[in-house]
Amino acid sequence: MSAPQTLSVELGARRYPILIGAGLLRQAATYAELAPGRHVLIVSDEHVAPHYLAAVRAAFAHKTCAELVFAPGEQHKTLASAARIFAALADLKASRDATLIALGGGVIGDMTGFAAACWMRGVAFVQLPTTLLAMVDSSVGGKTAVDLPQGKNLVGAFHQPRAVVIDTDTLATLPPRELRAGLAEVVKYGALGDAEFFAWLERHADALLARDPDALAYAIAHSCRQKAGIVARDETEQGERALLNFGHTFGHALETLGGYDGLLHGEGVAIGMCLAARLSTRLGRAAGADAGRLAALLARLGLPTALPVGSDSAAVLATMRLDKKNLSGRLRLILWRGVGHAEIVADVDETAVLASLEAEQASVAAA
């Protein structure tokens, strides 16, 4: 078995590794040493645990270890679920050198990291992402959160993991819809700042869908490297890091309005990127051909590119007002100048956004 590829997230004097390779969850020595203290709590979900929990638990057999398994889905990423993690830590008598292990997708990673940030004012945690979306996005960078009914990720903290261990073999058990959702976040990296990578994705779309291991490994490493660089320059999203939210303001609003039980996160992001790109065209900031190119790639990858049928434009805009990027009650969006050139646009005219949403809604109704 070949050695894993190792990247690093550099945060001044602090740093942590991103390990990428096949079969890493079966190599206990790879990550068992990442738990410094006596107490370990492994958090997973009912889809992932049957496949990988036993192997991870075995790696920590020499520790005082417990596990907590949640029902899958964004609708469970709540304060109530975080409270269950806190209770499990209390039952474990976990001290300040305890380590939480997030074994699963973005939901598990987000709320496990949030619990780690809160327990005794901050303990270590390790990300073991098992979905493509978590591998390329949510596991890297230290954003942790839970949702509220009013909006996604409104309660959270910046809390960096001790390490990110990406076992690409876990993608073999990933449902096709989840794979496609993860590819939306991969496309995001090309769309927001790397036109050459975007073109590579256009050439390799079929290979990615077919789970070609070399294509997936390249896409994962490239995405992680790009995100690590942005996080290193702007850890707490004071500027450049906001670009990583391209498509997310629209997408989060659609997820929220669906009660976190309709669109997958990556599907919302795919639609959101298309809405942001077409709004950019309507505002005269970008050529329509680039928006078409983005939509064509996402469609090739089996992702939605239009507002869901029955969407309420006014409700979408109202939900967007709760987005964390907004300042002083004014809408701040990530728009673009075309493929590879996203930008932060402050004080976006809500009238123009609503008109764009209504045009999108009319287009869907006429289709």
DRENKEVEX-14283 format. One line per 10 residues: number of its first residue (from 1); their letters; for each residue x negated, y negated, z of C-alpha. Coordinates in Angstrom, 1 decimal. Layout:
N
NUM> a> X:Y:Z  ...
This chain:
367
1> msapqtlsve> 0.0:0.0:0.0  -1.5:-3.3:-1.1  -2.3:-6.1:1.4  0.5:-8.7:1.8  0.1:-12.1:0.3  -0.4:-14.7:3.0  0.7:-18.3:2.8  0.5:-20.9:5.6  2.7:-23.7:6.8  0.3:-26.4:8.0
11> lgarrypili> 1.7:-28.9:10.5  -1.3:-30.8:11.7  -3.0:-28.8:14.4  -0.2:-26.3:14.2  0.2:-23.6:11.6  2.0:-20.3:11.1  1.7:-17.6:8.4  4.2:-16.5:5.8  3.5:-12.8:4.9  4.9:-11.5:1.7
21> gagllrqaat> 4.7:-7.9:0.7  6.4:-4.5:0.2  7.1:-2.3:3.2  6.1:-4.8:5.9  8.9:-3.9:8.2  7.5:-0.4:8.4  4.0:-1.6:9.4  4.4:-2.3:13.1  0.9:-3.8:13.4  1.9:-6.5:10.9
31> yaelapgrhv> 4.2:-8.3:13.3  4.3:-6.6:16.7  1.4:-8.8:17.9  3.5:-11.9:17.1  5.5:-11.4:20.4  3.1:-12.7:23.1  5.1:-12.0:26.2  6.9:-9.1:27.8  10.5:-9.8:26.7  11.8:-9.4:23.1
41> livsdehvap> 15.3:-9.8:21.8  16.1:-8.7:18.3  19.1:-10.3:16.7  20.6:-8.8:13.5  24.0:-8.1:11.9  26.0:-5.1:11.0  24.9:-5.0:7.4  21.2:-5.2:8.1  20.8:-3.3:11.4  21.5:0.2:10.1
51> hylaavraaf> 18.7:-0.1:7.5  15.9:-1.8:9.5  16.6:-2.3:13.2  15.2:1.1:14.3  11.8:0.3:12.6  11.6:-3.1:14.1  12.6:-1.9:17.6  9.9:0.8:17.4  7.3:-1.9:16.8  8.2:-3.4:20.2
61> ahktcaelvf> 8.5:-0.2:22.1  5.7:-1.4:24.5  7.8:-4.4:25.4  11.0:-5.0:27.4  13.2:-5.1:24.4  16.9:-5.6:23.7  19.0:-6.0:20.6  22.1:-7.9:19.7  24.1:-7.2:16.5  26.7:-9.6:15.1
71> apgeqhktla> 29.4:-9.2:12.5  28.1:-10.6:9.2  29.1:-13.9:7.7  28.7:-17.7:8.0  32.0:-17.8:10.0  30.1:-16.2:12.9  27.3:-18.9:13.0  28.9:-20.7:15.9  28.2:-22.1:19.4  30.1:-19.0:20.7
81> saarifaala> 27.6:-16.7:19.0  24.7:-18.8:20.3  26.2:-18.3:23.8  26.1:-14.5:23.3  22.4:-14.8:22.5  21.8:-16.8:25.7  23.7:-14.3:27.7  21.6:-11.4:26.2  18.5:-13.3:27.1  19.7:-13.8:30.7
91> dlkasrdatl> 20.6:-10.1:31.0  17.1:-9.4:29.7  15.7:-11.7:32.4  13.7:-13.3:29.5  11.0:-15.7:30.7  9.4:-18.7:28.8  7.0:-16.3:27.0  9.9:-14.3:25.5  10.2:-13.9:21.7  13.4:-13.7:19.7
101> ialgggvigd> 13.3:-11.8:16.4  15.6:-12.8:13.6  16.3:-9.8:11.5  18.7:-10.6:8.7  19.8:-13.4:6.4  20.1:-17.1:6.8  23.0:-17.0:9.3  21.0:-14.8:11.7  17.8:-16.8:11.2  19.5:-20.1:11.8
111> mtgfaaacwm> 21.3:-19.2:15.0  18.5:-17.1:16.4  16.1:-20.0:15.8  18.6:-22.4:17.4  18.9:-20.1:20.5  15.1:-19.9:20.7  14.9:-23.7:20.6  17.3:-24.0:23.5  16.3:-21.1:25.8  14.3:-22.6:28.6
121> rgvafvqlpt> 13.7:-25.6:26.4  12.0:-23.6:23.7  10.6:-20.1:23.2  8.9:-18.3:20.3  10.8:-16.7:17.5  9.8:-14.7:14.4  11.7:-14.7:11.1  12.2:-11.3:9.4  14.4:-12.4:6.4  16.2:-9.6:4.5
131> tllamvdssv> 18.0:-11.7:1.9  16.4:-13.6:-1.0  18.1:-16.8:0.1  16.6:-16.6:3.6  13.2:-15.6:2.2  12.8:-18.6:-0.1  14.6:-21.2:2.0  16.1:-20.9:5.5  13.3:-18.8:7.1  10.6:-21.4:6.3
141> ggktavdlpq> 10.4:-24.9:7.8  12.0:-24.6:11.3  15.5:-25.9:10.6  17.8:-24.1:13.0  21.5:-24.7:13.6  25.1:-23.5:14.1  28.2:-24.7:12.4  31.3:-26.5:13.7  34.8:-26.4:12.0  34.2:-30.0:11.0
151> gknlvgafhq> 30.9:-29.3:9.2  28.0:-27.0:8.5  24.8:-27.1:10.6  25.9:-30.1:12.7  24.4:-28.7:15.9  20.8:-27.8:15.6  17.1:-28.5:16.2  13.8:-28.4:14.4  12.0:-25.4:15.9  9.2:-23.7:13.9
161> pravvidtdt> 8.9:-19.9:13.9  5.7:-18.2:15.0  5.6:-16.4:11.7  7.7:-15.4:8.7  7.4:-11.8:7.5  9.0:-11.2:4.1  9.4:-7.5:3.2  10.4:-7.5:-0.4  11.6:-3.9:-0.2  14.6:-5.1:1.7
171> latlpprelr> 15.9:-6.6:-1.6  16.7:-3.1:-2.7  19.6:-2.9:-0.4  20.8:-6.5:-1.0  24.3:-6.6:-2.7  24.2:-8.1:-6.2  26.2:-11.1:-5.2  23.8:-11.9:-2.4  20.9:-11.6:-4.8  22.5:-14.1:-7.2
181> aglaevvkyg> 23.2:-16.5:-4.3  19.5:-16.4:-3.4  18.5:-17.2:-6.9  20.4:-20.4:-6.7  17.9:-21.6:-4.0  15.0:-20.4:-6.3  16.4:-22.5:-9.2  16.6:-25.5:-6.8  12.8:-25.6:-6.5  12.4:-26.0:-10.2
191> algdaeffaw> 15.3:-28.4:-10.5  14.1:-30.8:-7.8  10.4:-31.0:-8.5  8.8:-28.4:-10.8  9.9:-28.4:-14.4  7.3:-25.8:-15.4  8.7:-23.4:-12.8  12.2:-24.1:-14.1  11.1:-23.1:-17.6  9.6:-19.9:-16.1
201> lerhadalla> 12.9:-19.1:-14.5  14.7:-19.6:-17.9  12.2:-17.0:-19.4  12.5:-14.5:-16.6  16.2:-14.8:-15.6  17.0:-11.3:-16.8  14.0:-9.8:-15.0  15.0:-11.4:-11.7  18.6:-10.1:-12.0  17.1:-6.6:-12.7
211> rdpdalayai> 15.1:-6.9:-9.5  11.8:-6.6:-11.3  9.4:-6.5:-8.3  6.7:-8.6:-9.9  9.1:-11.3:-11.0  10.8:-11.5:-7.6  7.4:-11.6:-5.8  6.3:-14.4:-7.9  9.5:-16.4:-7.5  9.5:-15.9:-3.7
221> ahscrqkagi> 5.8:-16.9:-3.3  6.2:-19.9:-5.5  9.3:-21.1:-3.7  7.7:-20.6:-0.3  4.6:-22.4:-1.3  6.6:-25.4:-2.6  8.7:-25.6:0.5  5.7:-25.2:2.8  4.0:-28.1:1.2  7.0:-30.3:1.6
231> vardeteqge> 7.5:-29.3:5.2  3.9:-30.0:5.9  4.3:-33.6:4.6  7.6:-34.2:6.3  8.5:-31.8:9.1  11.5:-33.5:10.5  13.1:-34.8:7.2  12.2:-38.5:7.5  11.8:-38.7:3.7  10.6:-36.2:1.1
241> rallnfghtf> 12.1:-33.1:2.8  15.6:-34.4:2.1  14.9:-33.5:-1.6  15.3:-29.8:-0.5  19.0:-30.6:0.0  19.6:-31.0:-3.8  23.1:-29.7:-4.3  23.7:-29.2:-0.6  25.9:-32.2:0.3  28.5:-31.1:-2.3
251> ghaletlggy> 27.9:-27.4:-1.5  28.2:-27.7:2.2  31.5:-29.6:1.8  32.9:-26.8:-0.3  31.8:-24.2:2.2  33.3:-26.1:5.1  36.6:-26.6:3.3  36.7:-22.9:2.5  36.4:-22.1:6.2  32.9:-20.5:5.7
261> dgllhgegva> 34.8:-17.5:4.3  34.9:-18.1:0.6  31.8:-19.3:-1.2  28.4:-17.9:-0.2  25.9:-20.6:0.6  23.9:-20.1:-2.6  27.1:-20.3:-4.6  28.0:-23.6:-3.0  24.5:-24.9:-3.7  24.8:-23.8:-7.4
271> igmclaarls> 28.0:-25.7:-7.8  26.6:-28.6:-5.8  23.5:-28.9:-8.0  25.7:-29.0:-11.1  28.0:-31.7:-9.5  24.9:-33.8:-8.5  23.4:-33.4:-12.0  26.6:-34.4:-13.7  27.2:-37.3:-11.3  23.6:-38.4:-12.2
281> trlgraagad> 24.6:-38.4:-15.8  27.7:-40.4:-15.2  25.7:-42.9:-13.3  23.3:-43.3:-16.2  20.4:-41.8:-14.2  19.8:-38.7:-16.3  20.5:-37.2:-19.7  23.5:-34.9:-20.0  21.4:-32.3:-21.7  19.5:-31.7:-18.5
291> agrlaallar> 22.7:-31.1:-16.6  23.7:-28.7:-19.3  20.4:-26.9:-19.1  20.8:-26.4:-15.3  24.4:-25.1:-15.7  23.3:-22.7:-18.4  20.5:-21.2:-16.3  22.8:-20.8:-13.2  25.5:-19.2:-15.4  23.0:-16.8:-16.8
301> lglptalpvg> 22.2:-15.8:-13.2  25.9:-15.1:-12.6  26.5:-18.2:-10.4  29.4:-20.6:-10.4  28.9:-24.1:-11.9  32.2:-25.8:-11.4  34.5:-26.9:-8.6  36.7:-24.0:-7.3  40.2:-24.0:-8.7  42.5:-26.0:-6.5
311> sdsaavlatm> 39.8:-28.2:-4.9  40.9:-31.5:-3.5  38.5:-34.2:-4.6  39.4:-36.6:-1.7  38.9:-33.8:0.8  35.5:-32.9:-0.6  34.4:-36.5:-0.4  35.8:-36.9:3.2  33.8:-33.8:4.3  30.7:-35.1:2.5
321> rldkknlsgr> 30.8:-38.1:4.8  29.8:-35.9:7.7  26.6:-34.8:6.0  23.4:-35.2:8.1  21.6:-37.2:5.4  24.0:-40.1:5.6  22.9:-43.2:7.3  25.1:-45.8:9.1  28.2:-44.3:7.6  26.9:-44.7:4.0
331> lrlilwrgvg> 26.7:-41.8:1.6  23.1:-40.7:0.8  22.8:-38.1:-2.0  20.0:-36.2:-3.7  20.5:-36.9:-7.4  18.0:-36.6:-10.2  16.4:-38.1:-13.4  16.4:-34.7:-15.0  14.9:-31.2:-14.6  12.0:-31.4:-12.1
341> haeivadvde> 12.8:-35.0:-10.9  15.1:-35.2:-7.9  15.3:-38.4:-5.9  17.0:-39.6:-2.7  19.6:-42.2:-3.5  20.9:-44.3:-0.6  24.3:-46.1:-0.4  25.9:-44.2:-3.3  29.2:-45.8:-4.3  31.9:-43.6:-3.0
351> tavlasleae> 34.3:-44.8:-5.7  31.9:-43.4:-8.4  31.6:-40.1:-6.5  35.3:-39.7:-6.2  35.8:-40.5:-9.9  33.2:-37.9:-10.8  34.9:-35.3:-8.5  38.3:-36.1:-10.1  36.8:-35.7:-13.6  35.4:-32.3:-12.5
361> qasvaaa> 38.7:-31.3:-11.0  40.5:-32.3:-14.3  38.0:-30.3:-16.3  38.6:-27.2:-14.2  42.4:-27.6:-14.5  42.2:-27.9:-18.3  40.0:-24.9:-18.7
